Amino acid sequence: MKLLYRYCLAWLLLMAARSGYGQNYTWTQMPSLATTLYSPYCFSVGTHVYMVGGIIYYGPGVTYPAHMSQAVWDFNTVTQTWARKNDFPGLSMYDGKGFTIGNYGYVVNGWDSTGSGHGSNAMWKYDPSADSWTQMTPFPGSLRYTTATFVLHGKAYVACGFSPYTNEVYCYDPTTNTWSQKHNFAGGPRQAASYFTIGNYAYVGLGEAGDGNGSYFMQSDFYRYDDVADSWTRLGDFPGDALAATQNFVVNDEGYVVNGLNQRSVYYNTSTGVNTSNKVWKYTPVSDTWSLWGVFPDSSTFDGASATCGVAGYAGFSAYNFNTFPLSRSFYRFGPSTGPYSCNLTLNKYEISNAVYNFQANGNFSPTALLTWDFGDGTYGSGTSVIHNYATVGHYTIHLSISDTSLSCSNSTADTVNVSSINNCSVVINNTNYDSLFTLSASVANGAGPYSYQWSCTSDSNFSSISPDPLTTIGHNVTKEYCVTVTDNSGCVASACKSISDSLYQTTPCQIYIVVFPDSTIPGWYAAYIYSPTGTLNYLWDFGDGTTSTQPFPTHTYATPGRYTICLTVSDGAGCTFTFCDSSFYAFKNGGGPMSHLRVVGRTALSTEDITADQVQIYPNPASSALNINTGGKKADEINVYNVTGQKVISISTPAQNTVHLENLPDGTYLVEVKIKDATARAKFIKLSK
């Protein structure tokens, strides 16, 4: 049976090999420079990749402008050699962007060498044939760096950037040497976004957005730009850990996002590389899908230089850590081998989590080379990079084999892994309720967060949510089955379903309900209200990070990023005890905003005038153009919508109808507040254009 399987696998691999090089892409380390270099301008012309300017030293005792560079380096991708060119005549810069139009390279924006916190609006054109620079029409926008710069149909576009955060987009036309402003980037102001051009569209997303109070948060949203229509379309979110300052290139009409800063980089006292990613992600535009290709073969880095040149991508000259800032001299090529081809190969292994490994084959493989894997547990794979999740604890021998009919050669090698614990994720649905309003939550075991969620209800086709803890209403004498599928950062997928009926529809003398929402008085904070019966209660808060409080209205700050379940247990001294949990709270939520602080601001006693779950419902959720509010026949006096930083973005007094139009809101998570007389109801919803 194993022999038959391998025969069929080889036949399938041969068919795949005839259609392209995709399965044989490898990382190859290129010769580096004799000097360190960080975040220079970078562009490619023909078979050459150019590095311009950048930082040559960053660390203790750094001063300006001594540690900036005006050197121009030319890397010949055919001979794999470096050559020094005439120095750049403009101001020494770093974290500016380069681009290519025709036979010329261009550089624009960046941070200057004076340490003044300013850049330059100068733009320069480089002619490789003459090794000369010409100053072009200056960039018309405010001074900025860490932009997303791409080329479409012979014109260059500069989007987003920092100082301050912006989502402006400018277009440069080289035929007239003029700039014009275009529609703003749809995802909101940010810097250090990922970007690349494939076919007739540009793709921009991820990056870092600020909250206006000195904190910043990595994003996961992703967009396509159509320069003909001057329009942005939101695509599927990036599935991995939200990132900024990645390296990006295109190989065979697929985009690659490599390395980058994750949300843990906000902690400047982190001296190790845990604030950077070492993942290699591939984006396929025809299906709008992301896949984890594997792990970067060197230490994880962020920022730096990257470019597409010919059939390959190039990346390097980055930094290892956001705190100590050691600079990398490494320079890598990613793509199909250029020969001379052989069946010589080596096997590298990278542990993603305790039972998930990325195995990579390295060598100069021809397009017809067939690479097959035996993971040692009865399962197999193919290609130069494979990710495997072991199901049981054990010691495994991995066999890698190559066969190439065009070269009449074959070879094999082996390695071992020891799996001491299992990372097979699983999920269980939990629920708590206040009257008929139920909060669903998914408890994931053995997973590698962050997680993505997809909720559905088998008996209610209108219910759908990507929230970690959606709200739903279940009436008397009704049973509904809810299902969730959770995907973790290593690719593990788990699903569960649970039937919830009116047997859980209960009211006890001390029953409570917690609602967590953005604090409108302190940007960057979240607040919580307790809805409970009148009378004296004893409180026990569990913040989900090992700390507790017996105060009625505590304030708590989370020390490390992550997802936390907040629980409150109350007792009335008469034998009644009740616990309610909210699992939606994130400290530095993936792509969502600042939730590191929580304060419980008050307690509202329920009365006959309160708005209950039977009386107020919102739909649809997620909503695209409009959010409908059903108030059970009661007239709403006021409707407000708050964003994740607590800012009131919509306010409607004495609304004529209970519909909130959302067309002008960016996609994201919001809280709607409905006031009727002295009572208030609040509910979270998601704005999602797609």
C-alpha positions as CSV (number, residue, x, y, z in Angstrom):
1,M,0.0,0.0,0.0
2,K,2.8,2.4,0.9
3,L,4.5,1.7,-2.5
4,L,1.3,2.3,-4.4
5,Y,0.8,5.6,-2.5
6,R,4.3,6.8,-3.4
7,Y,3.7,5.9,-7.1
8,C,0.5,7.9,-7.2
9,L,2.2,10.8,-5.3
10,A,5.1,10.8,-7.8
11,W,2.7,11.0,-10.7
12,L,0.8,13.9,-9.2
13,L,4.1,15.7,-8.5
14,L,5.2,15.2,-12.1
15,M,2.0,16.8,-13.3
16,A,2.4,19.7,-10.9
17,A,6.1,20.2,-11.9
18,R,5.1,20.5,-15.6
19,S,2.8,23.5,-14.7
20,G,5.4,25.6,-12.9
21,Y,8.2,26.0,-10.4
22,G,6.1,26.5,-7.2
23,Q,6.9,23.4,-5.3
24,N,10.7,23.9,-5.8
25,Y,11.1,27.4,-4.4
26,T,14.0,27.6,-1.9
27,W,15.8,30.2,0.2
28,T,19.4,30.8,-0.7
29,Q,21.8,33.0,1.2
30,M,23.5,35.6,-1.0
31,P,26.9,37.3,-0.5
32,S,26.5,40.1,2.0
33,L,28.2,43.5,2.2
34,A,31.3,44.1,4.3
35,T,29.4,46.6,6.3
36,T,26.1,46.5,8.2
37,L,23.2,48.3,6.6
38,Y,19.7,48.8,7.8
39,S,16.6,49.8,5.9
40,P,18.1,51.4,2.8
41,Y,16.1,52.5,-0.3
42,C,15.7,49.4,-2.5
43,F,14.7,48.9,-6.1
44,S,15.6,46.6,-9.0
45,V,16.4,47.4,-12.6
46,G,16.9,44.5,-15.0
47,T,18.9,41.8,-13.3
48,H,20.3,44.2,-10.6
49,V,19.1,45.1,-7.1
50,Y,20.2,48.4,-5.7
51,M,20.6,49.5,-2.1
52,V,20.8,53.3,-1.4
53,G,21.5,55.0,1.9
54,G,20.3,53.5,5.1
55,I,21.7,53.2,8.6
56,I,25.2,51.6,9.1
57,Y,25.1,51.6,12.9
58,Y,22.4,51.7,15.5
59,G,23.1,51.0,19.1
60,P,24.8,52.4,22.2
61,G,26.3,55.9,21.7
62,V,24.5,56.4,18.3
63,T,24.7,60.0,17.1
64,Y,23.5,61.8,14.0
65,P,24.5,62.1,11.2
66,A,27.7,60.0,11.5
67,H,26.0,56.6,11.3
68,M,23.9,57.1,8.1
69,S,25.1,56.2,4.6
70,Q,25.0,57.8,1.2
71,A,26.5,54.8,-0.5
72,V,24.9,53.1,-3.5
73,W,25.4,49.3,-3.8
74,D,24.6,47.3,-6.9
75,F,23.9,43.6,-6.5
76,N,24.2,41.6,-9.8
77,T,21.8,38.7,-9.4
78,V,23.4,36.8,-12.2
79,T,27.0,36.9,-11.0
80,Q,25.9,37.3,-7.3
81,T,28.4,40.0,-6.7
82,W,28.3,43.5,-5.2
83,A,29.7,46.7,-6.7
84,R,29.9,50.2,-5.2
85,K,28.4,53.0,-7.4
86,N,28.5,56.8,-7.2
87,D,27.2,58.0,-3.9
88,F,23.6,59.2,-3.5
89,P,23.6,63.1,-3.8
90,G,20.6,63.7,-1.7
91,L,20.1,63.7,2.1
92,S,21.1,60.5,3.8
93,M,17.8,58.6,4.6
94,Y,16.5,55.3,5.9
95,D,13.1,53.7,5.7
96,G,12.2,55.5,2.5
97,K,11.0,53.5,-0.5
98,G,12.4,52.8,-3.9
99,F,10.4,51.8,-7.0
100,T,11.1,51.0,-10.7
101,I,9.5,52.5,-13.8
102,G,11.1,51.3,-17.1
103,N,14.8,51.4,-17.0
104,Y,15.1,53.8,-14.0
105,G,15.0,53.5,-10.3
106,Y,13.4,56.1,-8.0
107,V,13.6,56.9,-4.3
108,V,11.2,59.0,-2.2
109,N,10.4,59.8,1.4
110,G,12.4,58.6,4.4
111,W,13.8,59.7,7.7
112,D,16.8,62.0,7.6
113,S,20.3,61.8,9.1
114,T,20.0,64.8,11.4
115,G,18.0,63.1,14.2
116,S,15.5,66.0,13.9
117,G,12.5,63.8,13.3
118,H,12.0,65.1,9.8
119,G,12.4,63.6,6.4
120,S,12.8,65.1,3.0
121,N,10.2,65.7,0.2
122,A,12.9,65.3,-2.5
123,M,12.5,62.6,-5.1
124,W,15.4,61.3,-7.2
125,K,15.7,59.2,-10.4
126,Y,18.6,56.9,-10.9
127,D,19.9,55.9,-14.4
128,P,21.9,52.7,-14.0
129,S,23.5,53.0,-17.5
130,A,25.0,56.4,-16.6
131,D,25.3,55.8,-12.8
132,S,23.8,59.2,-12.3
133,W,21.0,60.8,-10.3
134,T,18.5,63.5,-11.3
135,Q,16.2,65.3,-8.9
136,M,12.5,65.1,-9.8
137,T,9.4,67.0,-8.7
138,P,9.2,66.9,-4.9
139,F,6.7,64.7,-3.1
140,P,3.7,67.0,-2.4
141,G,2.5,65.5,0.8
142,S,3.7,66.1,4.4
143,L,7.1,64.6,5.3
144,R,6.8,60.9,6.1
145,Y,8.5,57.5,6.0
146,T,7.5,53.8,6.2
147,T,5.1,54.2,3.3
148,A,3.6,51.6,1.0
149,T,5.0,52.4,-2.4
150,F,4.0,50.5,-5.6
151,V,3.8,50.8,-9.4
152,L,0.7,50.3,-11.6
153,H,0.6,50.8,-15.3
154,G,3.7,52.9,-15.4
155,K,2.8,55.2,-12.5
156,A,4.0,55.1,-8.9
157,Y,1.8,55.3,-5.8
158,V,2.8,56.4,-2.3
159,A,0.2,55.3,0.4
160,C,0.1,55.7,4.1
161,G,3.2,56.4,6.3
162,F,4.1,58.0,9.5
163,S,4.7,61.4,11.2
164,P,1.8,61.5,11.8
165,Y,0.0,58.4,10.8
166,T,-1.8,58.9,7.5
167,N,-3.8,57.1,4.9
168,E,-3.2,59.5,2.1
169,V,-2.4,58.2,-1.4
170,Y,-0.4,60.2,-4.0
171,C,0.4,59.2,-7.6
172,Y,3.5,60.1,-9.6
173,D,3.3,60.2,-13.4
174,P,6.9,60.0,-14.9
175,T,5.7,61.1,-18.3
176,T,4.8,64.6,-17.0
177,N,6.9,64.5,-13.8
178,T,3.8,65.5,-11.8
179,W,2.0,64.3,-8.6
180,S,-1.7,64.0,-8.0
181,Q,-3.7,62.9,-4.9
182,K,-5.9,59.8,-5.1
183,H,-8.6,58.3,-2.8
184,N,-7.3,57.6,0.7
185,F,-6.3,54.0,1.7
186,A,-9.5,52.4,2.9
187,G,-8.1,50.8,6.0
188,G,-7.3,54.0,7.9
189,P,-4.1,55.8,8.8
190,R,-1.1,53.5,9.4
191,Q,2.6,53.0,8.7
192,A,4.9,50.0,7.7
193,A,2.1,48.2,5.8
194,S,2.8,45.2,3.6
195,Y,2.4,45.8,-0.2
196,F,3.0,44.4,-3.6
197,T,1.7,44.6,-7.2
198,I,0.3,41.6,-9.0
199,G,-1.2,42.0,-12.5
200,N,-3.5,45.0,-12.8
201,Y,-3.8,45.6,-9.0
202,A,-1.9,46.6,-6.0
203,Y,-2.3,44.9,-2.6
204,V,-1.8,46.7,0.7
205,G,-2.6,45.8,4.3
206,L,-1.4,44.9,7.7
207,G,0.9,47.6,9.2
208,E,0.8,49.6,12.4
209,A,-1.9,52.1,13.5
210,G,-1.8,54.4,16.5
211,D,-4.5,55.3,19.0
212,G,-3.5,58.9,19.4
213,N,-2.1,58.4,22.9
214,G,1.3,57.0,22.1
215,S,0.3,53.4,21.8
216,Y,0.3,51.5,18.5
217,F,-1.4,48.3,17.3
218,M,-0.7,45.9,14.5
219,Q,-3.4,45.3,11.9
220,S,-4.6,42.3,10.0
221,D,-6.9,43.8,7.3
222,F,-5.9,43.6,3.6
223,Y,-7.1,45.6,0.5
224,R,-6.8,45.6,-3.3
225,Y,-6.3,48.9,-5.2
226,D,-7.7,49.4,-8.7
227,D,-5.9,52.4,-10.2
228,V,-8.3,52.7,-13.1
229,A,-11.3,53.2,-10.9
230,D,-9.2,54.7,-8.1
231,S,-10.9,52.5,-5.6
232,W,-10.1,50.2,-2.7
233,T,-11.7,46.8,-2.0
234,R,-11.4,45.0,1.3
235,L,-10.2,41.4,0.9
236,G,-9.9,38.5,3.4
237,D,-8.0,39.4,6.6
238,F,-4.4,38.2,7.1
239,P,-4.7,34.9,9.1
240,G,-1.5,35.1,11.0
241,D,-0.3,37.2,13.9
242,A,-0.9,40.8,13.0
243,L,2.3,42.3,11.6
244,A,4.1,45.5,10.5
245,A,7.4,46.3,8.9
246,T,7.5,43.1,6.9
247,Q,9.6,42.3,3.8
248,N,7.5,41.8,0.6
249,F,8.0,40.6,-3.0
250,V,6.2,38.7,-5.8
251,V,7.1,35.4,-7.3
252,N,5.1,33.8,-10.0
253,D,2.1,36.1,-9.5
254,E,1.9,35.4,-5.8
255,G,2.8,37.8,-3.0
256,Y,5.1,36.9,-0.1
257,V,5.1,38.5,3.3
258,V,8.3,37.7,5.3
259,N,9.2,38.4,8.9
260,G,8.0,41.6,10.6
261,L,7.1,43.1,14.0
262,N,4.3,41.6,16.0
263,Q,2.2,43.2,18.8
264,R,4.7,42.2,21.4
265,S,7.1,44.8,20.1
266,V,5.3,47.4,22.2
267,Y,7.3,46.2,25.1
268,Y,10.6,47.9,24.6
269,N,12.3,46.0,27.5
270,T,12.1,42.8,25.5
271,S,15.7,41.9,24.7
272,T,15.1,38.7,22.7
273,G,13.5,38.2,19.3
274,V,10.0,37.4,20.5
275,N,8.8,40.7,19.2
276,T,9.5,39.7,15.6
277,S,8.0,37.0,13.4
278,N,10.0,34.4,11.4
279,K,7.1,33.3,9.2
280,V,6.9,33.3,5.4
281,W,3.3,33.8,4.2
282,K,2.1,33.4,0.6
283,Y,-0.9,35.3,-0.8
284,T,-2.7,34.0,-3.9
285,P,-4.9,36.7,-5.5
286,V,-7.0,34.6,-7.8
287,S,-8.6,32.9,-4.7
288,D,-7.9,35.7,-2.1
289,T,-6.2,33.2,0.2
290,W,-3.2,33.2,2.5
291,S,-1.1,30.1,3.3
292,L,1.8,29.6,5.6
293,W,4.8,28.7,3.3
294,G,7.2,28.0,6.1
295,V,9.8,29.6,8.3
296,F,12.5,32.2,7.3
297,P,15.8,30.3,7.4
298,D,17.7,33.0,9.5
299,S,16.8,34.6,12.7
300,S,13.5,36.6,12.7
301,T,13.9,40.2,11.7
302,F,11.8,43.3,10.8
303,D,11.9,46.1,8.3
304,G,14.9,46.2,6.0
305,A,15.0,46.0,2.3
306,S,13.2,43.7,-0.2
307,A,12.5,43.7,-3.9
308,T,11.3,41.5,-6.8
309,C,13.9,40.9,-9.5
310,G,13.2,38.6,-12.3
311,V,11.7,35.3,-11.1
312,A,12.8,35.7,-7.5
313,G,12.4,37.8,-4.4
314,Y,15.3,39.3,-2.4
315,A,15.2,40.4,1.3
316,G,17.8,41.5,3.9
317,F,19.5,44.4,5.7
318,S,17.0,44.4,8.5
319,A,17.0,44.4,12.4
320,Y,16.8,41.5,14.7
321,N,15.1,43.1,17.7
322,F,13.1,46.3,18.4
323,N,14.9,47.0,21.7
324,T,18.6,46.3,21.3
325,F,18.3,46.8,17.5
326,P,21.3,44.6,16.3
327,L,21.5,44.9,12.5
328,S,21.5,42.0,10.1
329,R,24.1,41.7,7.3
330,S,22.2,38.8,5.8
331,F,20.8,38.9,2.2
332,Y,18.6,36.1,0.8
333,R,17.1,35.1,-2.4
334,F,13.8,33.3,-2.7
335,G,12.5,31.5,-5.8
336,P,13.3,28.7,-8.3
337,S,16.9,27.7,-8.6
338,T,18.9,29.0,-11.6
339,G,21.3,26.0,-11.9
340,P,23.5,24.2,-12.3
341,Y,20.9,21.8,-11.2
342,S,21.6,18.6,-9.2
343,C,20.0,16.1,-6.8
344,N,22.2,17.2,-3.9
345,L,20.0,18.2,-1.0
346,T,19.9,19.0,2.7
347,L,17.1,19.0,5.1
348,N,16.3,21.8,7.6
349,K,13.7,21.6,10.3
350,Y,12.0,24.4,12.2
351,E,9.7,23.9,15.2
352,I,6.7,26.1,15.0
353,S,5.1,24.8,18.1
354,N,5.4,21.7,20.3
355,A,4.1,19.3,17.7
356,V,4.1,21.4,14.5
357,Y,7.2,21.4,12.3
358,N,8.2,23.1,9.1
359,F,10.6,21.0,7.1
360,Q,12.5,22.6,4.2
361,A,14.6,21.0,1.4
362,N,17.6,23.0,0.2
363,G,19.5,22.6,-3.0
364,N,19.7,23.6,-6.7
365,F,16.6,21.8,-7.8
366,S,15.4,21.7,-11.5
367,P,11.8,22.4,-12.4
368,T,11.2,18.7,-12.9
369,A,12.7,17.6,-9.6
370,L,10.2,15.6,-7.4
371,L,10.6,16.0,-3.7
372,T,8.7,13.7,-1.4
373,W,8.5,13.5,2.4
374,D,7.9,10.6,4.8
375,F,7.2,12.1,8.2
376,G,7.7,8.9,10.0
377,D,4.1,8.6,11.3
378,G,2.5,7.0,8.3
379,T,1.8,10.3,6.5
380,Y,3.6,12.0,3.5
381,G,4.1,15.3,1.8
382,S,5.6,16.9,-1.2
383,G,7.5,20.1,-2.2
384,T,10.4,22.1,-0.9
385,S,8.6,23.3,2.2
386,V,6.0,21.3,4.2
387,I,4.3,21.9,7.5
388,H,3.4,18.9,9.5
389,N,1.3,18.5,12.7
390,Y,2.1,15.3,14.7
391,A,-0.9,13.6,16.3
392,T,0.9,11.6,18.9
393,V,3.9,11.9,21.2
394,G,7.0,10.0,19.9
395,H,10.4,9.9,18.2
396,Y,10.1,10.2,14.5
397,T,12.5,9.8,11.6
398,I,11.8,12.1,8.6
399,H,12.9,10.9,5.1
400,L,13.3,13.4,2.2
401,S,13.8,12.0,-1.3
402,I,14.4,13.6,-4.6
403,S,14.0,12.1,-8.1
404,D,14.8,14.1,-11.3
405,T,14.2,12.3,-14.6
406,S,15.7,15.2,-16.6
407,L,19.0,14.8,-14.8
408,S,18.7,11.0,-14.3
409,C,19.5,11.3,-10.7
410,S,18.0,10.6,-7.3
411,N,19.0,11.1,-3.6
412,S,17.7,11.0,-0.1
413,T,18.5,12.3,3.4
414,A,16.9,11.9,6.8
415,D,16.6,13.7,10.2
416,T,14.7,13.1,13.5
417,V,12.3,15.0,15.7
418,N,11.2,14.2,19.2
419,V,7.6,15.2,20.0
420,S,7.1,15.4,23.7
421,S,3.7,17.0,23.8
422,I,0.8,17.4,21.4
423,N,-0.5,20.6,19.8
424,N,-3.7,19.1,18.3
425,C,-6.1,22.0,19.0
426,S,-9.7,21.3,20.2
427,V,-12.6,23.6,21.0
428,V,-15.5,23.5,23.4
429,I,-18.5,25.9,23.3
430,N,-19.4,27.6,26.5
431,N,-22.3,30.0,27.2
432,T,-23.6,32.3,29.9
433,N,-26.8,34.2,29.8
434,Y,-28.7,37.1,31.3
435,D,-32.4,36.3,30.8
436,S,-32.7,35.4,27.1
437,L,-29.5,37.1,26.1
438,F,-26.8,34.5,25.7
439,T,-23.0,35.1,25.3
440,L,-21.3,32.3,23.4
441,S,-17.6,31.6,23.8
442,A,-15.1,29.1,22.5
443,S,-12.5,27.5,24.8
444,V,-9.5,26.4,22.7
445,A,-7.1,23.8,24.0
446,N,-3.6,23.0,22.7
447,G,-3.8,25.8,20.1
448,A,-1.3,28.4,19.0
449,G,-3.1,31.8,19.0
450,P,-4.2,34.2,17.7
451,Y,-7.3,32.5,16.6
452,S,-9.9,33.2,14.0
453,Y,-13.6,32.2,14.5
454,Q,-16.5,31.4,12.3
455,W,-19.9,30.9,14.1
456,S,-23.1,29.6,12.7
457,C,-26.5,28.3,13.9
458,T,-28.0,25.3,12.2
459,S,-31.6,26.5,13.0
460,D,-31.0,30.2,12.2
461,S,-29.4,30.9,8.8
462,N,-29.3,34.6,9.7
463,F,-26.9,34.0,12.5
464,S,-23.2,34.3,11.5
465,S,-20.3,35.9,13.4
466,I,-16.5,36.1,13.4
467,S,-16.5,37.4,17.0
468,P,-14.8,35.3,19.7
469,D,-17.9,35.8,21.9
470,P,-21.0,36.6,19.9
471,L,-24.3,37.5,21.5
472,T,-27.5,35.8,20.6
473,T,-31.1,35.7,21.8
474,I,-32.9,32.4,22.7
475,G,-36.6,32.7,23.6
476,H,-38.8,30.5,25.8
477,N,-39.3,26.9,24.7
478,V,-36.7,27.2,21.9
479,T,-33.7,25.1,21.3
480,K,-30.9,26.2,18.9
481,E,-27.7,24.5,17.9
482,Y,-24.6,26.7,17.6
483,C,-21.4,25.7,15.8
484,V,-18.0,27.3,15.7
485,T,-14.8,26.5,13.7
486,V,-11.6,27.9,15.1
487,T,-8.3,28.1,13.2
488,D,-5.1,28.8,15.0
489,N,-1.8,30.3,14.0
490,S,-0.2,27.0,13.1
491,G,-3.0,25.9,10.8
492,C,-4.8,23.6,13.3
493,V,-8.6,23.6,12.7
494,A,-11.1,22.5,15.3
495,S,-14.9,22.6,15.3
496,A,-17.7,22.0,17.8
497,C,-21.4,22.3,18.1
498,K,-23.7,22.7,21.1
499,S,-27.5,22.7,21.5
500,I,-28.8,25.5,23.9
501,S,-32.4,25.4,25.0
502,D,-34.7,27.1,27.4
503,S,-33.6,24.8,30.1
504,L,-30.7,27.3,30.5
505,Y,-33.1,30.2,30.3
506,Q,-33.0,31.0,34.0
507,T,-33.3,33.8,36.5
508,T,-32.0,33.6,40.0
509,P,-32.3,36.2,42.8
510,C,-28.6,37.3,42.3
511,Q,-28.2,36.9,38.6
512,I,-25.9,39.4,36.9
513,Y,-24.8,40.3,33.4
514,I,-21.5,42.1,32.4
515,V,-21.1,44.2,29.3
516,V,-17.6,45.3,28.2
517,F,-17.3,48.3,25.9
518,P,-14.9,51.1,24.8
519,D,-14.5,53.7,27.5
520,S,-15.6,57.1,26.0
521,T,-13.8,59.1,28.7
522,I,-10.3,57.5,28.5
523,P,-9.1,56.6,25.0
524,G,-7.3,53.2,25.0
525,W,-9.3,51.9,27.9
526,Y,-12.3,49.5,28.1
527,A,-15.1,49.8,30.7
528,A,-17.5,47.3,32.1
529,Y,-21.0,47.7,33.5
530,I,-22.7,45.2,35.8
531,Y,-26.4,44.7,35.4
532,S,-27.8,43.1,38.5
533,P,-30.8,43.1,40.9
534,T,-31.0,45.6,43.7
535,G,-29.5,44.8,47.1
536,T,-26.1,44.1,48.6
537,L,-23.8,41.7,46.7
538,N,-20.3,40.2,47.4
539,Y,-17.9,40.4,44.4
540,L,-15.1,38.2,43.2
541,W,-13.4,39.2,40.0
542,D,-11.1,36.9,38.0
543,F,-9.3,38.8,35.3
544,G,-8.0,35.7,33.6
545,D,-4.3,36.4,34.1
546,G,-4.0,34.9,37.6
547,T,-5.2,38.0,39.5
548,T,-8.4,38.6,41.3
549,S,-10.2,41.4,43.1
550,T,-13.1,41.6,45.7
551,Q,-13.8,45.3,44.9
552,P,-17.1,46.0,43.3
553,F,-15.6,48.3,40.7
554,P,-11.9,47.4,40.2
555,T,-9.4,48.8,37.7
556,H,-6.9,46.3,36.1
557,T,-4.0,46.6,33.7
558,Y,-2.7,43.5,31.9
559,A,1.1,43.0,31.9
560,T,1.4,40.9,28.8
561,P,-0.6,40.7,25.5
562,G,-3.1,38.0,25.0
563,R,-6.7,37.0,25.2
564,Y,-8.3,36.9,28.6
565,T,-11.6,35.7,30.0
566,I,-13.0,38.0,32.7
567,C,-15.4,36.4,35.2
568,L,-17.4,37.9,38.0
569,T,-18.9,35.8,40.7
570,V,-21.5,37.4,43.1
571,S,-23.3,36.1,46.1
572,D,-26.1,37.8,48.1
573,G,-25.4,36.2,51.5
574,A,-28.7,34.3,51.3
575,G,-27.4,31.2,49.5
576,C,-27.5,32.6,46.0
577,T,-24.3,32.5,43.9
578,F,-24.0,33.4,40.2
579,T,-21.0,33.6,37.8
580,F,-20.9,35.4,34.5
581,C,-17.9,35.5,32.1
582,D,-16.9,37.6,29.1
583,S,-14.2,36.1,26.9
584,S,-14.0,39.0,24.4
585,F,-11.4,41.1,26.2
586,Y,-8.0,41.2,24.6
587,A,-4.8,42.9,25.9
588,F,-3.5,44.2,22.6
589,K,-6.1,42.4,20.5
590,N,-4.9,41.0,17.1
591,G,-5.6,43.8,14.6
592,G,-8.2,45.4,16.8
593,G,-6.9,48.1,19.1
594,P,-5.9,49.0,22.6
595,M,-7.6,46.8,25.2
596,S,-4.8,46.5,27.8
597,H,-6.7,48.4,30.5
598,L,-10.1,47.6,32.1
599,R,-12.0,49.5,34.6
600,V,-15.4,48.6,36.0
601,V,-17.3,51.9,36.1
602,G,-20.6,51.1,37.7
603,R,-23.6,48.9,38.4
604,T,-27.0,49.4,37.0
605,A,-30.0,47.9,38.9
606,L,-32.6,46.3,36.7
607,S,-36.0,47.8,36.7
608,T,-39.3,47.6,34.7
609,E,-38.0,50.3,32.4
610,D,-34.8,48.5,31.5
611,I,-34.2,47.3,28.0
612,T,-34.0,43.6,28.1
613,A,-32.7,41.2,25.5
614,D,-36.3,40.4,24.5
615,Q,-36.9,44.1,23.7
616,V,-33.6,45.0,21.8
617,Q,-32.0,43.1,19.1
618,I,-29.4,44.2,16.5
619,Y,-29.0,42.6,13.1
620,P,-27.3,41.7,10.9
621,N,-24.0,41.1,12.7
622,P,-21.5,41.5,11.0
623,A,-23.2,44.4,9.2
624,S,-22.0,46.0,6.0
625,S,-24.1,49.1,5.1
626,A,-26.7,49.4,7.8
627,L,-27.4,48.1,11.4
628,N,-31.0,47.5,12.3
629,I,-32.1,47.9,15.9
630,N,-35.3,46.2,17.1
631,T,-36.5,47.9,20.3
632,G,-39.5,45.7,20.9
633,G,-42.0,48.6,20.1
634,K,-40.3,51.1,22.5
635,K,-39.2,54.4,20.9
636,A,-35.4,55.0,21.1
637,D,-34.5,58.4,22.5
638,E,-30.8,58.3,21.4
639,I,-28.5,55.9,19.5
640,N,-24.7,56.2,19.7
641,V,-21.9,54.2,18.1
642,Y,-18.4,54.0,19.6
643,N,-15.2,52.7,18.0
644,V,-12.6,50.5,19.8
645,T,-10.9,53.5,21.4
646,G,-14.1,54.8,22.9
647,Q,-14.6,57.6,20.5
648,K,-18.2,58.4,19.6
649,V,-18.4,58.1,15.8
650,I,-22.2,58.2,15.3
651,S,-24.8,60.0,17.4
652,I,-28.5,60.1,16.5
653,S,-30.9,62.0,18.8
654,T,-34.6,61.2,18.6
655,P,-34.1,58.9,15.6
656,A,-36.9,58.7,13.1
657,Q,-36.1,55.0,12.6
658,N,-34.0,52.5,14.3
659,T,-31.4,52.1,11.6
660,V,-27.8,53.2,11.7
661,H,-26.1,53.7,8.4
662,L,-22.5,52.5,8.4
663,E,-21.2,53.3,4.9
664,N,-18.7,55.9,6.2
665,L,-17.3,53.8,9.0
666,P,-14.1,51.8,8.5
667,D,-14.3,48.1,9.0
668,G,-13.8,47.0,12.6
669,T,-15.5,46.3,15.9
670,Y,-17.9,48.8,17.4
671,L,-20.4,49.2,20.3
672,V,-23.9,50.5,19.7
673,E,-25.7,52.2,22.6
674,V,-29.4,52.6,22.7
675,K,-31.1,54.9,25.2
676,I,-34.8,54.7,26.1
677,K,-35.9,57.0,28.9
678,D,-33.4,56.3,31.8
679,A,-32.5,52.8,30.5
680,T,-29.5,51.9,28.3
681,A,-28.7,48.8,26.3
682,R,-25.3,48.2,24.7
683,A,-24.1,45.6,22.2
684,K,-21.0,44.9,20.2
685,F,-21.1,44.5,16.4
686,I,-18.7,44.2,13.6
687,K,-18.7,46.4,10.5
688,L,-17.4,44.3,7.5
689,S,-17.8,45.7,4.0
690,K,-17.1,42.4,2.3
